[in-house]
Amino acid sequence: MNNSLTIIKVRGIKIRLHISWLLVLAILTYALATNFYPMRYDFDTVTNWLLGGASAILLFVSVLIHELAHSIIAQKHKLGVRSITLFFFGGLANIESDPEKPLAEFRISIGGPLASLGLGIFFYILYIANLGEYFTPLFDYLSKVNFILAIFNMIPAFPLDGGRIFRSILWAYMEDLKKATRIASNSGKIFGSLLVALGIVLFPAGMWFILLGLFLMFLAESGYKQVLIKFALDKINIKDLVHERPLINPDWTLDEFLRWCRKENVLAGITIKNGEYFKIDLNNLPPLNKKTTEPQLVKSIMTKVNPIKTEDYEPFQLFKEMQNNNISIMPVVENDQYIGVISTEAINKFIKIESIQELLPDTLKSKTTIQSNGS
C-alpha cells in the first residue's frame, strides 16, 4: 500500500502506517473526546481529550494485535508476511500467498477474531477491577470495541475473517476453491451492498457505512479475480510467459534508446554488463538533468536487477511479486543464459485471453495446446 511509513518490525513483518490512518485517528479522537466520554462521564475537557486520544491509539494497537495473530499463524504455515498496514478502515496484513489447504485458511482466518475476543476479555477484567476513575472508562470502551471487532469480523462475508472461514468450510466440503470463492465473494458483495443501503438511510451520519460497504464490495470482487488469475497461471509455466527481446547497448544515449523503444513498441530494455543485469524502464525513470548539454547515456540511469531463473518461480508467485513491488519487466535466464523477458503487460494479456476463453462452452474450445509467447 503506497503512502505508508514503516515504524517498526515484528517477527520480520513491517508495521506500517498509511497516511489515511492519521485522518481516522484525528476523527476518532475528536468523536470520543467531544461526544462519547462527555455523554457518559463528568470529566473536564482536558481529561476527555486525553481519554479520547488514548482510546483511539489503543484501538489501533488492538487492530494491530488482531492482524499479528493472522500473520503469526500464516508464518507457522510457511507463508511469508511482508507487512501489516494500519489505514482508514483498520488493518491489512500483506500475506504473500494464499493457503494451499482449507484447514490452513481456517486457522489463519480465525486467529484474528480470537485475538480480539481475548483482548475484549482482558480489558473487561481490567474494567471490573476498577483501577481508577480514569482507567475504568478507558477499559470499558476498549473491552466493548474489541468484542464488536471480533463479532463484526466473524460475519460470513468475504473478505472479512468470517467470509474466509466460510470459504474454507465450502472449500473443504466442495473440494473446489474457485467455486467456494465465488460463493463467499457473492456473500461479501451482498453484505457490502447492505452497508451501503444502511449508510444511505442514515445519511449523512451513515457516510462511513457507505465507504466501508463500497470498500468491502471492491475487495470481494478483487479477491475472486485473484483466484481466477491463480487458476489461469497455474496452467502454464514461466517459459510460456517469456518473450524474446534483444539486449540494449548501455552506451546508447537516452535519445537512441527512445528511438529503439518506438521501433520495438516497448517501454523498457535490458542489458548485461560484467555479468550483471540492468534495466531501464520509462515508467520508473530517475530524475533527468534538464540543464546539461551533454547527451545522457543509458548506463548512467539504468538500475541493477536480479534475473528470474525459470526453475525458481511459479507464474502466479512471480505475478504477485511483480505486482507488490511495482515491477513492469524482468530478465529471464535458463542455465545462466539470457532467454528473454517477462512483463506485467504480457501476463495481463494472457490473463485477459484466458478469462474470455473460460466463457466459451466446452464444445467450442480447441483441444490443441497453443503455447503463449507472452507478446
C-alpha positions in Angstrom: 0.0 0.0 0.0 1.6 3.3 -1.1 1.9 6.4 1.0 2.8 4.3 4.1 5.6 4.7 6.6 7.3 1.7 8.3 7.5 2.4 12.0 8.8 -1.0 13.4 9.4 -4.7 12.5 7.8 -7.6 14.4 9.0 -11.1 13.6 10.3 -9.7 10.3 7.0 -8.1 9.4 7.0 -4.4 8.6 4.4 -2.5 10.6 3.3 0.4 8.5 1.1 3.5 9.0 -0.8 4.7 5.9 -1.4 8.4 5.6 -5.2 7.8 6.0 -4.5 6.4 9.5 -3.7 10.0 10.7 -7.1 11.2 9.4 -9.1 8.4 11.1 -7.1 8.8 14.3 -8.0 12.5 14.4 -11.6 11.8 13.6 -11.9 9.1 16.2 -10.1 11.1 18.9 -12.4 14.1 18.2 -15.6 11.9 18.4 -14.6 10.2 21.6 -13.4 13.5 23.3 -16.4 15.6 22.3 -19.2 13.0 22.3 -18.6 9.6 23.7 -16.9 10.4 27.0 -18.7 13.7 27.8 -22.1 11.9 27.4 -21.1 9.2 29.8 -18.8 10.7 32.4 -18.4 14.1 34.1 -14.8 14.8 33.2 -13.2 18.1 32.4 -12.3 18.9 28.7 -8.6 18.1 29.0 -9.4 14.6 30.5 -11.9 13.9 27.8 -9.3 14.7 25.1 -6.6 12.6 26.9 -9.0 9.7 27.1 -10.1 10.2 23.5 -6.5 10.1 22.3 -5.5 7.1 24.4 -8.7 5.2 23.4 -8.0 5.8 19.7 -4.4 4.8 19.8 -5.1 1.7 21.9 -7.9 0.7 19.5 -5.4 0.7 16.7 -3.0 -1.3 18.9 -5.8 -3.8 19.3 -6.3 -3.9 15.5 -2.5 -4.4 15.1 -2.7 -7.4 17.5 -5.6 -8.8 15.5 -3.6 -8.6 12.3 -0.5 -10.0 14.0 -2.5 -13.1 15.1 -3.3 -13.7 11.4 0.3 -13.1 10.4 1.9 -15.3 13.0 -0.3 -18.2 12.2 0.4 -17.7 8.5 4.1 -17.8 9.2 3.5 -21.1 11.1 2.0 -22.4 7.9 5.2 -21.4 5.9 3.5 -18.3 4.3 5.5 -15.1 4.0 4.1 -11.9 5.5 5.5 -8.7 4.1 3.8 -6.1 6.2 0.8 -5.0 8.2 -0.6 -1.6 7.3 -2.9 0.4 9.6 -5.2 2.6 7.5 -8.6 4.3 7.4 -10.7 1.1 7.6 -8.5 -0.7 10.2 -5.6 -3.1 9.4 -4.4 -5.2 6.5 -1.9 -8.0 6.6 0.0 -8.4 3.3 0.4 -12.2 3.2 2.5 -13.2 0.1 0.3 -16.1 -1.0 -3.0 -17.8 -0.1 -3.0 -21.1 1.9 -2.9 -24.3 -0.1 -5.3 -26.1 2.2 -8.7 -25.2 3.6 -7.6 -26.1 7.2 -4.7 -23.7 7.0 -7.0 -20.9 5.8 -9.5 -21.7 8.6 -6.7 -21.4 11.2 -5.2 -18.2 9.8 -8.7 -16.6 9.5 -10.0 -17.4 12.9 -6.8 -16.2 14.6 -7.7 -12.5 14.3 -11.2 -12.7 15.8 -9.9 -15.0 18.6 -7.2 -12.4 19.4 -9.9 -9.6 19.5 -12.1 -11.8 21.8 -9.1 -12.4 24.1 -8.4 -8.6 24.2 -12.1 -7.9 24.9 -12.0 -10.3 27.9 -8.6 -8.9 29.1 -9.9 -5.3 29.0 -13.2 -6.3 30.6 -11.3 -7.9 33.6 -9.4 -4.6 33.9 -12.7 -2.7 33.7 -14.3 -4.7 36.5 -11.1 -4.4 38.6 -12.0 -0.7 38.9 -8.4 0.6 38.8 -9.3 4.2 39.0 -11.8 6.8 37.7 -9.8 7.5 34.6 -8.8 3.9 33.7 -12.2 2.3 34.2 -14.0 4.2 31.4 -10.9 3.6 29.1 -11.0 -0.2 29.7 -14.8 -0.2 29.4 -14.5 1.3 25.9 -11.6 -1.0 24.8 -13.4 -4.1 26.0 -16.6 -3.2 24.1 -14.8 -2.2 20.9 -12.8 -5.4 20.8 -15.9 -7.6 21.3 -17.5 -5.6 18.5 -14.4 -6.1 16.3 -14.5 -9.9 17.0 -18.2 -10.2 16.2 -18.1 -8.0 13.1 -15.1 -9.9 11.6 -17.0 -13.2 12.1 -19.8 -12.1 9.7 -19.6 -14.7 6.8 -18.9 -12.0 4.2 -15.7 -12.4 2.2 -13.1 -10.9 2.6 -13.9 -10.4 6.3 -12.4 -13.2 8.5 -15.8 -14.8 8.8 -16.0 -14.8 5.0 -12.7 -16.5 4.7 -13.7 -19.1 7.3 -16.9 -19.6 5.3 -14.8 -20.1 2.2 -12.5 -22.6 3.9 -15.5 -24.7 5.0 -17.0 -24.6 1.5 -13.6 -25.4 0.0 -13.2 -28.4 2.3 -16.8 -29.6 1.5 -16.8 -28.9 -2.3 -13.1 -29.5 -2.9 -13.3 -26.6 -5.3 -11.5 -23.4 -4.4 -12.8 -21.4 -7.3 -16.5 -22.3 -6.6 -16.1 -21.7 -2.9 -14.5 -18.3 -3.5 -17.3 -17.3 -5.9 -20.0 -18.1 -3.3 -18.0 -16.4 -0.5 -17.3 -13.4 -2.7 -21.0 -13.0 -3.5 -21.8 -13.0 0.2 -19.3 -10.2 0.7 -20.8 -8.2 -2.1 -24.3 -8.7 -0.7 -23.1 -7.6 2.8 -21.3 -4.6 1.3 -24.5 -3.6 -0.5 -26.5 -3.8 2.7 -23.9 -1.5 4.4 -24.2 1.0 1.5 -28.0 0.9 1.8 -27.8 1.4 5.6 -25.5 4.3 5.0 -27.9 5.9 2.6 -30.8 5.6 5.1 -28.7 7.2 7.8 -27.0 9.8 5.6 -25.1 12.0 6.3 -24.2 10.2 9.6 -24.0 6.9 7.7 -21.3 8.1 5.3 -18.8 5.7 6.9 -21.1 2.8 6.2 -21.3 3.7 2.5 -17.5 3.9 2.3 -17.0 0.7 4.2 -19.6 -1.1 2.1 -18.1 0.0 -1.2 -14.6 -1.0 0.0 -15.8 -4.5 1.0 -17.6 -4.9 -2.3 -14.4 -4.0 -4.2 -12.3 -6.4 -2.1 -14.8 -9.2 -2.5 -14.7 -8.8 -6.3 -10.9 -8.4 -6.5 -10.4 -11.4 -4.2 -12.4 -13.6 -6.6 -10.4 -12.2 -9.5 -7.2 -13.1 -7.8 -8.3 -16.8 -7.5 -9.2 -16.8 -11.2 -5.8 -15.4 -12.1 -4.1 -18.0 -10.0 -6.1 -20.8 -11.7 -5.2 -19.3 -15.1 -1.5 -19.0 -14.4 -1.3 -22.4 -12.7 -2.0 -24.0 -16.2 1.3 -22.8 -17.6 5.0 -22.5 -16.6 7.3 -19.5 -16.5 8.7 -20.1 -20.0 5.2 -19.8 -21.5 5.3 -16.1 -20.5 8.8 -15.3 -21.8 9.1 -13.4 -25.0 12.3 -12.5 -26.8 13.7 -9.1 -26.5 17.1 -8.0 -27.8 19.6 -6.6 -25.3 20.2 -2.9 -25.5 23.5 -1.1 -25.6 24.4 0.6 -22.3 26.5 3.2 -24.3 23.4 4.4 -26.2 22.3 7.9 -25.5 18.8 8.3 -24.0 17.6 9.6 -27.4 18.9 6.4 -29.1 17.1 4.3 -26.5 13.8 6.2 -27.0 14.1 5.6 -30.8 14.7 1.9 -30.1 11.6 1.9 -27.9 9.5 3.4 -30.6 10.8 0.8 -33.1 10.2 -2.2 -30.8 7.0 -0.8 -29.3 8.2 -1.2 -25.8 8.8 0.9 -22.7 11.8 -0.9 -21.1 15.0 -2.5 -22.0 17.5 -5.0 -20.5 21.3 -5.0 -20.8 24.2 -7.0 -19.3 27.4 -5.5 -18.0 30.2 -7.5 -16.4 27.9 -10.5 -16.0 25.3 -8.4 -14.1 21.8 -7.5 -15.4 20.5 -3.9 -15.6 17.2 -2.4 -16.9 15.9 1.0 -17.9 12.2 1.4 -17.6 10.4 4.5 -18.9 7.7 4.0 -16.3 10.3 4.4 -13.5 13.0 6.8 -14.8 15.2 8.6 -12.3 15.1 12.4 -12.4 16.7 13.7 -15.6 19.2 16.6 -15.7 17.4 19.0 -18.0 20.2 21.6 -17.7 23.1 19.5 -19.1 24.2 19.9 -22.7 25.9 16.6 -22.7 23.9 13.6 -24.0 22.7 11.4 -21.2 23.8 7.7 -21.6 21.7 4.7 -20.8 24.3 3.3 -18.4 24.0 6.5 -16.2 20.4 5.9 -15.5 19.9 2.1 -15.6 19.3 0.1 -12.4 20.6 -3.2 -11.4 18.1 -6.1 -11.4 18.3 -9.8 -10.4 17.2 -12.0 -13.3 14.5 -14.7 -12.9 15.6 -18.3 -13.1 12.9 -20.3 -14.8 13.2 -23.1 -12.2 12.8 -20.8 -9.2 9.3 -19.4 -9.8 5.7 -20.4 -10.4 3.8 -17.9 -12.7 1.3 -16.7 -10.0 4.1 -16.3 -7.5 6.0 -14.2 -9.9 2.9 -12.2 -10.9 2.2 -11.3 -7.2 5.9 -10.3 -6.6 6.0 -8.1 -9.6 2.6 -6.6 -8.6 3.6 -6.0 -5.0 6.9 -4.3 -6.0 5.5 -2.3 -8.9 7.9 -4.1 -11.4 6.9 -4.0 -15.1 9.7 -6.1 -16.6 12.2 -8.7 -15.5 15.0 -10.5 -17.4 14.8 -14.3 -17.5 17.7 -16.8 -17.6 17.8 -20.5 -18.1 21.0 -22.4 -17.3 22.6 -18.9 -16.7 21.8 -17.9 -20.3 19.5 -14.9 -21.1 16.4 -16.1 -22.9 14.2 -13.0 -22.9 11.9 -11.0 -20.6 8.6 -11.3 -18.7 6.5 -8.2 -18.4 3.4 -7.5 -16.4 1.8 -6.4 -19.7 2.4 -9.9 -21.2 0.9 -11.6 -18.0 -2.1 -9.3 -18.1 -2.7 -10.1 -21.8 -2.6 -13.8 -21.0 -5.0 -13.4 -18.1 -7.4 -11.5 -20.3 -7.4 -14.1 -23.0 -7.8 -16.9 -20.5 -10.7 -15.2 -18.8 -12.6 -14.8 -22.1 -11.8 -18.4 -23.1 -13.3 -19.5 -19.8 -16.7 -18.1 -21.0 -16.7 -20.3 -24.1 -18.7 -23.6 -24.0 -16.5 -26.7 -23.8 -17.8 -27.7 -27.2 -16.2 -24.6 -28.8 -12.8 -25.0 -27.1 -10.0 -26.4 -29.2 -8.2 -29.4 -27.8 -4.9 -28.3 -29.4 -2.4 -26.8 -26.9 -1.0 -23.5 -28.1 1.8 -22.1 -26.1 1.8 -18.4 -25.3 4.9 -16.4 -26.4 4.0 -13.6 -24.0 3.6 -11.0 -26.7 
